[in-house]
Amino acid sequence: MDNSIVFAFFPLITLLFYIAPIVFIVWFLLRILKLQREKNEILKDISDKLTKR
Protein backbone atom coordinates (compact mmCIF):
# COMPACT_ATOMS: atom_id res chain seq x y z
CA MET A 1 0.00 0.00 0.00
CA ASP A 2 1.08 3.49 -0.70
CA ASN A 3 1.64 5.69 2.34
CA SER A 4 -0.75 8.34 1.08
CA ILE A 5 -3.60 5.82 1.13
CA VAL A 6 -2.79 4.86 4.71
CA PHE A 7 -2.71 8.49 5.80
CA ALA A 8 -6.01 9.10 4.03
CA PHE A 9 -7.72 6.57 6.32
CA PHE A 10 -6.48 8.12 9.58
CA PRO A 11 -9.29 10.72 9.77
CA LEU A 12 -11.86 7.98 9.18
CA ILE A 13 -10.36 5.83 11.91
CA THR A 14 -10.37 8.68 14.42
CA LEU A 15 -13.96 9.48 13.50
CA LEU A 16 -14.83 5.83 14.11
CA PHE A 17 -13.25 5.99 17.57
CA TYR A 18 -15.50 8.97 18.40
CA ILE A 19 -18.68 7.42 17.02
CA ALA A 20 -18.27 3.86 18.33
CA PRO A 21 -18.74 4.68 22.05
CA ILE A 22 -21.82 6.77 21.29
CA VAL A 23 -23.35 3.95 19.25
CA PHE A 24 -22.51 1.45 22.00
CA ILE A 25 -24.12 3.64 24.70
CA VAL A 26 -27.30 4.10 22.64
CA TRP A 27 -27.50 0.34 21.98
CA PHE A 28 -26.95 -0.40 25.67
CA LEU A 29 -29.67 2.03 26.77
CA LEU A 30 -32.15 0.61 24.27
CA ARG A 31 -31.35 -2.89 25.49
CA ILE A 32 -31.95 -1.87 29.12
CA LEU A 33 -35.27 -0.24 28.18
CA LYS A 34 -36.39 -3.41 26.42
CA LEU A 35 -35.48 -5.57 29.41
CA GLN A 36 -37.31 -3.22 31.77
CA ARG A 37 -40.45 -3.38 29.63
CA GLU A 38 -40.33 -7.18 29.67
CA LYS A 39 -39.90 -7.20 33.46
CA ASN A 40 -42.83 -4.80 33.86
CA GLU A 41 -45.05 -7.01 31.71
CA ILE A 42 -44.14 -10.08 33.76
CA LEU A 43 -44.79 -8.23 37.02
CA LYS A 44 -48.12 -6.97 35.69
CA ASP A 45 -49.13 -10.54 34.81
CA ILE A 46 -48.18 -11.71 38.29
CA SER A 47 -50.11 -8.85 39.85
CA ASP A 48 -53.20 -9.64 37.75
CA LYS A 49 -53.06 -13.31 38.77
CA LEU A 50 -52.78 -12.38 42.43
CA THR A 51 -55.72 -9.97 42.27
CA LYS A 52 -57.92 -12.63 40.62
CA ARG A 53 -57.69 -14.78 43.73
C-alpha positions in Angstrom: 0.0 0.0 0.0 1.1 3.5 -0.7 1.6 5.7 2.3 -0.7 8.3 1.1 -3.6 5.8 1.1 -2.8 4.9 4.7 -2.7 8.5 5.8 -6.0 9.1 4.0 -7.7 6.6 6.3 -6.5 8.1 9.6 -9.3 10.7 9.8 -11.9 8.0 9.2 -10.4 5.8 11.9 -10.4 8.7 14.4 -14.0 9.5 13.5 -14.8 5.8 14.1 -13.3 6.0 17.6 -15.5 9.0 18.4 -18.7 7.4 17.0 -18.3 3.9 18.3 -18.7 4.7 22.0 -21.8 6.8 21.3 -23.4 3.9 19.2 -22.5 1.4 22.0 -24.1 3.6 24.7 -27.3 4.1 22.6 -27.5 0.3 22.0 -26.9 -0.4 25.7 -29.7 2.0 26.8 -32.1 0.6 24.3 -31.3 -2.9 25.5 -31.9 -1.9 29.1 -35.3 -0.2 28.2 -36.4 -3.4 26.4 -35.5 -5.6 29.4 -37.3 -3.2 31.8 -40.4 -3.4 29.6 -40.3 -7.2 29.7 -39.9 -7.2 33.5 -42.8 -4.8 33.9 -45.1 -7.0 31.7 -44.1 -10.1 33.8 -44.8 -8.2 37.0 -48.1 -7.0 35.7 -49.1 -10.5 34.8 -48.2 -11.7 38.3 -50.1 -8.9 39.9 -53.2 -9.6 37.7 -53.1 -13.3 38.8 -52.8 -12.4 42.4 -55.7 -10.0 42.3 -57.9 -12.6 40.6 -57.7 -14.8 43.7 
